[in-house]
Amino acid sequence: MRLLQFPGGHSNLTYHLAFGDREMVLRRGPFGTKVATAHDMGREYRVLSAVHRVYPYAPEPLAFCEDESLLGFGFYVMERIRGLVLRRQLPPGLDATPEQGRRLAYNLIRTQYELHALDYRAVGLENFGRPAGYVERQVRGWIKRYRNARTPDAPGAEDLMERLEHRLPPDEGRSALIHNDFKLDNVIVDSSDIVRIVGVFDWEMATLGDPILDLVGSLAYIIEPDDPPEMEANNQWPPALRSGVTRRELLEYYESLSGLRIENFDYLYGFALFRLAVIIQQLYYRYYHGQTRDERFAPMIHGVIALIREAARVFELAGLS
């Protein structure tokens, strides 16, 4: 048996597991987390067990173990999908163009829409979440999480949180299986054709909810030239793949696929920025309180500050006071 940790992740831990020529992936929760339900291996295994049969990008889960006496933690094992995970720096020797970046951005949105279009009831996931009132619960829930994870060096953000609660949009009644962390470094692309997506991973936050909130959460990672310079820290795309594609273009593409007309985009985008700030703050909380020694967590507070500042700016520009 050979076991190596995949680098790059900040949340659930992922390992390459091999027996001879057989390759698999092992997933377990992180050390020192405050949000146990977000790292429930059984829940992640359940959604993959249902989805991989009808969604070709989901890896096949192979085994689940909740008996912590075996390894000291719960875990599951799934098949390994071969390909590339694209991060800020392209692998050595790999060339790319802005046109490929544009096509990949559109493919990312199409792949996300294909997930939203699944009949989750047909695969037995009708009780996997509570779509009714989803946006309101998300807003109030993430506000509570931020207050619980706030460290002395984090922004107060009380004015922004008050606006988020005050300007809550009406429940549109939309319902879909959503990934909740659908972004470039959570997909696998074909190593011989980087525009082609072959896998989607990190299903730890999947649930039933409003697909538009899932979409806008993905658009929060699209950085435009007119965005404040500090937002560049949130840019996951390698420089060679940055095409200038805008959030509005991708939003309209999703509308054309889904037939939906998306209202309240500015509010939802501002909330998506705030939610991302909270996710980063929860990671930073673990570092601040000594629950992890990973030095990658140390500068995360700057990202929290930038995202909260930008969310407030979005609300100001849209007149959401």
C-alpha positions as CSV (number, residue, x, y, z in Angstrom):
1,M,0.0,0.0,0.0
2,R,1.2,3.5,-0.8
3,L,-0.4,6.6,0.7
4,L,0.4,10.2,-0.2
5,Q,-1.5,13.4,0.6
6,F,-2.8,15.6,-2.2
7,P,-1.6,19.2,-1.7
8,G,-3.6,22.3,-2.1
9,G,-6.8,21.8,0.0
10,H,-7.6,23.7,3.2
11,S,-10.6,21.7,4.4
12,N,-11.2,18.0,4.2
13,L,-8.0,16.1,3.7
14,T,-7.5,14.1,0.5
15,Y,-5.0,11.2,0.0
16,H,-3.8,9.2,-3.0
17,L,-4.2,5.5,-2.0
18,A,-2.6,2.8,-4.2
19,F,-2.4,-1.0,-4.1
20,G,-0.2,-2.1,-6.9
21,D,-1.8,-0.6,-10.1
22,R,-5.1,0.1,-8.3
23,E,-5.4,3.8,-7.6
24,M,-8.0,5.3,-5.3
25,V,-8.7,8.5,-3.2
26,L,-9.3,8.6,0.5
27,R,-11.1,11.5,2.1
28,R,-11.3,12.4,5.8
29,G,-12.2,15.5,7.8
30,P,-9.7,18.2,8.8
31,F,-8.0,18.6,12.2
32,G,-9.4,21.1,14.6
33,T,-12.6,22.1,12.8
34,K,-15.5,24.0,14.3
35,V,-18.1,22.9,11.7
36,A,-18.5,19.2,12.1
37,T,-21.5,18.8,9.8
38,A,-19.6,20.3,6.9
39,H,-17.0,17.5,7.2
40,D,-19.4,14.5,7.6
41,M,-17.8,11.8,5.6
42,G,-21.0,9.7,5.6
43,R,-23.0,12.5,4.0
44,E,-20.4,13.1,1.3
45,Y,-20.3,9.4,0.6
46,R,-24.1,9.3,0.4
47,V,-24.4,12.1,-2.2
48,L,-21.7,10.5,-4.4
49,S,-23.3,7.1,-4.1
50,A,-26.5,8.6,-5.6
51,V,-25.1,11.0,-8.1
52,H,-22.2,9.2,-9.8
53,R,-24.7,7.0,-11.7
54,V,-26.3,9.9,-13.4
55,Y,-23.7,12.7,-13.4
56,P,-20.6,11.5,-15.2
57,Y,-18.3,14.0,-13.5
58,A,-18.9,12.5,-10.0
59,P,-16.3,9.9,-8.9
60,E,-17.6,6.5,-7.8
61,P,-17.5,6.0,-4.0
62,L,-16.1,2.5,-3.0
63,A,-16.2,2.2,0.7
64,F,-17.2,4.2,3.8
65,C,-16.0,3.7,7.4
66,E,-17.4,5.5,10.4
67,D,-15.6,3.4,13.0
68,E,-13.0,5.8,14.3
69,S,-11.2,3.0,16.2
70,L,-9.7,1.8,12.9
71,L,-7.7,4.9,11.9
72,G,-8.8,7.5,14.5
73,F,-11.3,9.2,12.2
74,G,-14.1,8.5,9.8
75,F,-13.3,8.3,6.1
76,Y,-14.4,7.1,2.7
77,V,-12.6,5.8,-0.4
78,M,-13.5,6.6,-4.0
79,E,-12.2,5.9,-7.5
80,R,-9.5,8.2,-8.8
81,I,-10.4,10.3,-11.9
82,R,-7.2,11.0,-13.8
83,G,-6.6,14.5,-15.2
84,L,-5.3,17.9,-14.2
85,V,-6.4,20.3,-11.4
86,L,-5.7,23.8,-12.6
87,R,-4.5,26.3,-10.0
88,R,-2.8,29.7,-10.1
89,Q,0.3,28.2,-11.8
90,L,0.0,25.9,-14.8
91,P,2.0,22.7,-14.6
92,P,5.4,23.0,-16.2
93,G,5.4,22.5,-20.0
94,L,1.6,23.1,-20.3
95,D,0.7,26.0,-22.7
96,A,-2.7,27.7,-22.6
97,T,-4.4,30.6,-24.2
98,P,-7.1,33.2,-23.2
99,E,-9.5,31.6,-25.7
100,Q,-9.1,28.3,-23.9
101,G,-9.8,30.1,-20.6
102,R,-13.0,31.6,-22.0
103,R,-14.2,28.2,-23.3
104,L,-13.3,26.6,-19.9
105,A,-15.2,29.2,-18.0
106,Y,-18.3,28.5,-20.1
107,N,-17.8,24.8,-19.7
108,L,-17.6,25.2,-15.9
109,I,-21.0,26.9,-15.9
110,R,-22.5,24.3,-18.2
111,T,-21.2,21.5,-16.0
112,Q,-22.6,23.2,-13.0
113,Y,-26.0,23.6,-14.7
114,E,-26.0,19.9,-15.6
115,L,-25.8,19.2,-11.9
116,H,-28.7,21.6,-11.1
117,A,-30.8,20.0,-13.9
118,L,-30.6,16.5,-12.3
119,D,-33.8,15.0,-10.9
120,Y,-32.6,14.5,-7.3
121,R,-35.8,12.7,-6.3
122,A,-35.1,10.0,-8.9
123,V,-31.8,9.2,-7.3
124,G,-33.2,9.1,-3.7
125,L,-31.9,12.5,-2.5
126,E,-35.3,14.1,-1.9
127,N,-34.5,14.4,1.9
128,F,-30.9,15.6,1.4
129,G,-31.8,19.2,2.3
130,R,-34.6,21.8,2.7
131,P,-34.9,23.9,-0.4
132,A,-37.8,26.0,1.0
133,G,-36.5,29.2,2.6
134,Y,-33.0,28.2,1.6
135,V,-31.6,31.7,0.9
136,E,-32.9,33.2,4.2
137,R,-31.4,30.3,6.2
138,Q,-28.1,30.7,4.4
139,V,-27.9,34.4,5.0
140,R,-28.8,34.1,8.7
141,G,-26.6,31.0,9.1
142,W,-23.5,32.5,7.6
143,I,-23.9,35.6,9.7
144,K,-24.0,33.5,12.8
145,R,-20.9,31.5,11.6
146,Y,-19.0,34.7,11.1
147,R,-19.8,36.0,14.5
148,N,-18.8,32.6,16.0
149,A,-15.5,32.5,14.1
150,R,-14.5,36.2,14.3
151,T,-11.1,36.8,15.7
152,P,-9.9,40.1,17.2
153,D,-8.1,41.1,13.9
154,A,-11.2,40.4,11.7
155,P,-13.6,43.2,10.6
156,G,-16.7,43.7,12.7
157,A,-18.9,43.8,9.5
158,E,-22.0,44.5,11.5
159,D,-23.3,47.1,9.0
160,L,-22.9,44.7,6.1
161,M,-24.7,41.9,8.1
162,E,-27.5,44.2,9.0
163,R,-28.0,45.0,5.3
164,L,-27.9,41.4,4.3
165,E,-30.8,40.6,6.8
166,H,-32.7,43.8,5.9
167,R,-32.6,43.3,2.1
168,L,-33.4,39.6,2.0
169,P,-35.0,38.8,-1.4
170,P,-38.2,36.8,-1.6
171,D,-38.1,33.0,-1.8
172,E,-38.3,32.1,-5.5
173,G,-39.1,28.5,-4.8
174,R,-36.2,27.1,-6.8
175,S,-34.9,23.7,-5.9
176,A,-31.9,21.7,-7.1
177,L,-29.0,19.5,-5.9
178,I,-26.2,22.0,-5.5
179,H,-22.5,21.5,-5.0
180,N,-21.9,24.7,-2.9
181,D,-18.2,25.1,-3.8
182,F,-18.2,24.8,-7.6
183,K,-14.9,26.4,-8.8
184,L,-11.9,25.9,-11.0
185,D,-9.7,24.0,-8.5
186,N,-12.6,21.7,-7.6
187,V,-12.9,20.2,-11.1
188,I,-10.5,18.0,-13.1
189,V,-9.8,18.7,-16.7
190,D,-8.5,16.3,-19.4
191,S,-4.7,16.5,-19.5
192,S,-4.7,16.5,-23.3
193,D,-7.6,19.0,-23.6
194,I,-7.7,21.4,-20.7
195,V,-11.0,22.9,-21.8
196,R,-12.8,19.5,-21.2
197,I,-14.0,18.9,-17.7
198,V,-13.8,15.2,-16.7
199,G,-14.5,15.3,-12.9
200,V,-15.9,17.3,-10.0
201,F,-14.8,16.7,-6.5
202,D,-15.0,18.2,-2.9
203,W,-18.7,17.4,-2.4
204,E,-18.6,18.1,1.3
205,M,-21.1,21.0,1.2
206,A,-23.5,19.6,-1.3
207,T,-27.2,19.9,-0.4
208,L,-30.6,20.8,-1.8
209,G,-31.1,24.5,-2.3
210,D,-31.4,27.4,-4.6
211,P,-29.3,26.7,-7.7
212,I,-28.8,30.5,-8.4
213,L,-27.1,30.9,-5.0
214,D,-24.8,28.1,-6.1
215,L,-24.1,29.8,-9.4
216,V,-23.4,33.2,-7.9
217,G,-21.1,31.6,-5.4
218,S,-19.1,30.3,-8.4
219,L,-19.1,33.7,-10.0
220,A,-17.5,35.2,-6.9
221,Y,-14.3,33.6,-8.1
222,I,-14.4,35.5,-11.5
223,I,-12.3,38.6,-11.2
224,E,-12.8,41.4,-13.6
225,P,-10.3,44.2,-14.6
226,D,-12.4,46.9,-12.8
227,D,-12.5,45.0,-9.5
228,P,-10.4,46.5,-6.7
229,P,-6.7,45.3,-6.8
230,E,-7.0,43.4,-3.5
231,M,-9.5,41.1,-5.1
232,E,-6.8,39.7,-7.3
233,A,-5.9,37.5,-4.3
234,N,-9.2,35.7,-4.9
235,N,-8.3,35.0,-8.6
236,Q,-7.8,31.2,-9.1
237,W,-7.2,31.4,-12.8
238,P,-3.7,31.0,-14.2
239,P,-2.6,34.2,-16.0
240,A,-2.4,32.4,-19.4
241,L,-6.1,31.4,-19.0
242,R,-7.5,34.8,-18.1
243,S,-9.7,35.8,-21.0
244,G,-11.6,38.8,-19.6
245,V,-14.9,36.9,-19.5
246,T,-17.3,38.7,-17.1
247,R,-19.6,37.6,-14.4
248,R,-22.5,39.1,-16.4
249,E,-21.6,37.0,-19.5
250,L,-21.6,33.8,-17.5
251,L,-24.8,34.7,-15.7
252,E,-26.5,35.2,-19.1
253,Y,-25.1,31.9,-20.4
254,Y,-26.6,30.1,-17.4
255,E,-29.9,31.9,-18.0
256,S,-29.9,30.7,-21.6
257,L,-29.3,27.1,-20.4
258,S,-31.8,27.1,-17.6
259,G,-34.5,29.3,-19.0
260,L,-34.5,31.2,-15.7
261,R,-34.4,35.0,-15.3
262,I,-32.1,35.8,-12.4
263,E,-33.2,38.8,-10.3
264,N,-31.4,40.3,-7.3
265,F,-27.9,39.5,-8.7
266,D,-26.2,42.4,-6.8
267,Y,-27.6,41.2,-3.5
268,L,-26.7,37.5,-4.2
269,Y,-23.2,38.4,-5.4
270,G,-22.6,40.6,-2.3
271,F,-23.8,37.7,-0.1
272,A,-21.5,35.3,-2.0
273,L,-18.5,37.5,-1.3
274,F,-19.5,37.6,2.4
275,R,-20.0,33.9,2.5
276,L,-16.6,33.3,1.0
277,A,-15.1,35.7,3.6
278,V,-16.7,33.6,6.3
279,I,-15.4,30.3,4.9
280,I,-11.9,31.8,4.9
281,Q,-12.4,33.2,8.4
282,Q,-13.3,29.8,9.7
283,L,-10.1,28.4,8.3
284,Y,-8.1,31.3,9.7
285,Y,-9.8,30.8,13.1
286,R,-8.2,27.3,13.3
287,Y,-4.8,28.8,12.7
288,Y,-5.3,31.8,15.1
289,H,-6.3,29.4,17.9
290,G,-3.5,26.9,17.2
291,Q,-5.7,24.1,15.8
292,T,-3.4,23.9,12.7
293,R,0.2,24.8,12.1
294,D,-0.2,25.2,8.4
295,E,1.4,28.5,7.6
296,R,-0.7,28.9,4.5
297,F,-3.5,29.9,6.8
298,A,-1.6,32.9,8.3
299,P,-2.3,35.5,5.6
300,M,-5.9,34.5,5.2
301,I,-7.1,37.4,7.4
302,H,-6.2,39.8,4.5
303,G,-8.5,37.9,2.2
304,V,-11.3,38.2,4.8
305,I,-10.8,41.9,5.0
306,A,-10.8,42.4,1.2
307,L,-13.9,40.3,0.6
308,I,-16.0,42.0,3.3
309,R,-14.9,45.4,2.0
310,E,-15.9,44.4,-1.6
311,A,-19.2,43.0,-0.5
312,A,-20.0,46.3,1.2
313,R,-18.9,48.2,-1.9
314,V,-21.2,46.0,-4.1
315,F,-24.1,46.9,-1.8
316,E,-23.3,50.6,-1.9
317,L,-23.1,50.7,-5.7
318,A,-26.4,48.8,-6.0
319,G,-28.1,51.1,-3.5
320,L,-28.8,48.3,-1.1
321,S,-28.7,50.2,2.1
